[in-house]
Amino acid sequence: MTGESSSMPLRRTPARIATIFIIVGAFALRLFGLGNQSFWYDEGVSAIIAQRGLGELARWTANDIQPPLYYMMLWGWGRLAGWSEWSLRFLSASAGVVVVALIAILALRLTRRHSAAVLAAVLAAVHPLLLYYSQEARMYMVLLAFGALAAYLLVRAAEGGTGVWVWAVYAGAAVAAAYTHYFAFFMLLGLAIAYCIDVWPRRGRQVWLPWFIANVAVVLLYLPWFSVLLSRLKVDRSYWEGALNLRDALIDIAVGFTSGETVAERTAVWLLVVYAAITLWAIVRLWQSRPAMRRVLIYGSCWLLAPTVAVLLLASNVPKFNVRYVMVALPGLLLLLAGGLTGDGLRRLQSQPKPRWSGAVSLVAVLGLLAGYLLADANWFFDPAFTKDQWRDVAAMLRSRLKSDERVILVSGHAWPIWEYYMPDVEAIRLPALETLDVNAVLDFDESGPALRKAFADETGMRGAWLIAWQDEVVDPNEVAPVQLELSGREKGQPTTFFGVNVLRYGGLRPQRFVDAPPVEHELGVDFGGKVTLQGYKVLNNGDLLLFWERPAGASAPIGDLQFALESFSVSGEPLAHPDDRRLAGYTYPTFRWPEGGSVMGRVPASAWLGPSPQAGPVRFRVQVYDAGNPAAPLATADGKTSLEVGPVEVVID
């Protein structure tokens, strides 16, 4: 290393004082409104699992999608500071401040410029994604803190002259990151690639041997949990199977890394043009800077690209993707921006002066970044559109309105941790009764009927129900639970609405009316093109039309994504309504997800198939089924017709 790159000025400077103030400001920003919003599901999991014993905690995490270290930290912190939203989120807020400080130190170490450290601190302090997850009781900020510490130690070790303790602490930080989240390995991969590029010209034993030993130690220390990691990749059922849409995934990553979670999607996509131009400008400046400055280009690029590519490759084989999983790559982008927008780029020769307009463009770029970040931050704090799921508000409402003869039904049942956090004294009926989300466990009548009949048996005296629906579009896409309650009783007015959680109230429930099989009232048995059979239909007392379909077993041709067109008209032939075409069942339950030989229900609201003011009386309706990929070729029935006319149907509006 050159003298300039191996030494660092230690005097107190205004820049260092400014960096300290920025870090303090970042802490204050992360504490602002920390407990204002409700926990959502994931945070409820953190809170409930951390309250268990360490043995049960380890068992849970071995069957979940994250390793145990964060929960163990929360286990200790909660027992010291309490279990409120504010105190549990404080751990993430504190880790978020550590991330800001470490990114600033890394920028200083890589660029030898205090201006780069100041800018890195500012960008990390107000970055909307880092701020958002610094106010969430989850492991992502703790993961980044361990990762940034490992990165700093690796950068320091690459400069030579370090003792064994640096490598020992690096190994400890790397192991801690891996025990915090599985995708830490992707971050460590990026840092390893950067280290190899950085030290490659030297190639000495003193360079490679400590690095090799430290990483072997990381692997050995992780061996007790390695089998768990592999098993989770095989059995996790929290995402639907299917091909990854690479274009959408890349856009999601770009939006997350620039606007975070708190800018409207359309606006965030347009802003990508500006952010892309700023990033490109920063990279060009780094590329054309003095050689010592290019270290930030090496570490920033590898840290940004390697985890991103690795997560996308995994998601292309295992259907599991979310922008927060790629957040381990975000510090790389911030290092590139901080180094490129403060460096001495656009000088091909050291003797040439830097163009004056270069600094002006960089200043405008910095102001543009800060304006975008602060807009997203303001949305997070003050725009109700970005409110978290209001479980706390639901619990507060129920405490004042839940009667002694009413039960609570939780759909989906895997939401039990957040329910237990806010309503530990009220046992909920879980439909389906899942520990964690399984997208293949779609609720049906066989499962829901016996559970509801038992809960509302005559001897219990229960006659009312509050249906709490969250992620019901995944586990109950066909609205089996609401239909069961409609069959048994009647929906009552429930004027209060909640963000992210749907609440319905039912009364007059009669347990004998819960059914264990699809309640087909009028059988049809009409086959459409050998792909699907319309078994029959039923009209509920509120006018909703239920259609019951079956995917034939053993069909050789792929079923595709079937949709249907429906028209209704009076007995005399006068048109009533022509709702938008839709999938046969729920929107999130396309036909290619159906089990073979099983009955699937589709529900058409009364206002959709009878018109905005549904009236009682006889009506007729016509159904046409087609593949979404070829709407011009409807599937024919056994007698060669391309549509089926049904009726007259007696509609009762109760």
Secondary structure, 3 states (H helix, E strand, C coil): CCHHHHCCCCCCCHHHHHHHHHHHHHHHHHHCCCCCCCCCHHHHHHHHHHCCCHHHHHHHHHCCCCCCHHHHHHHHHHHHHCCCHHHHHHHHHHHHHHHHHHHHHHHHHHHCCHHHHHHHHHHHHHCHHHHHHHCCCCCHHHHHHHHHHHHHHHHHHHCCCCCHHHHHHHHHHHHHHHHHCCCHHHHHHHHHHHHHHHHCCCCCHHHHHHHHHHHHHHHHHHHHHHHHHHHHHHHCCCCCCCCCCHHHHHHHHHHHHHCCCCCCHHHHHHHHHHHHHHHHHHHHHHHCCCHHHHHHHHHHHHHHHHHHHHHHHHHHHCCCCCHHHHHHHHHHHHHHHHHHCCCCCCCCCCCCCCCHHHHHHHHHHHHHHHHHHHHHHHHHHHCHHHCCCCHHHHHHHHHHHCCCCEEEEEECHHHHHHHHHHCCCCCEEECCCCCCCCCCCCCCHHHHHHHHHHHCCHHHCCCEEEEEECCHHHHCCCCHHHHHHHHHCEEECCCCCECCEEEEEEECCCHHHCCCCCCCCEEEEEEECCCEEEEEEEECCCCCEEEEEECCCCCCCCCCCEEEEEEEEECCCCEEECCCCEECCCCCCCHHHCCCCCEEEEEECHHHHCCCCCCCEEEEEEEEEEECCCCCCCCCCCCCCCCEEEEEEEECCC
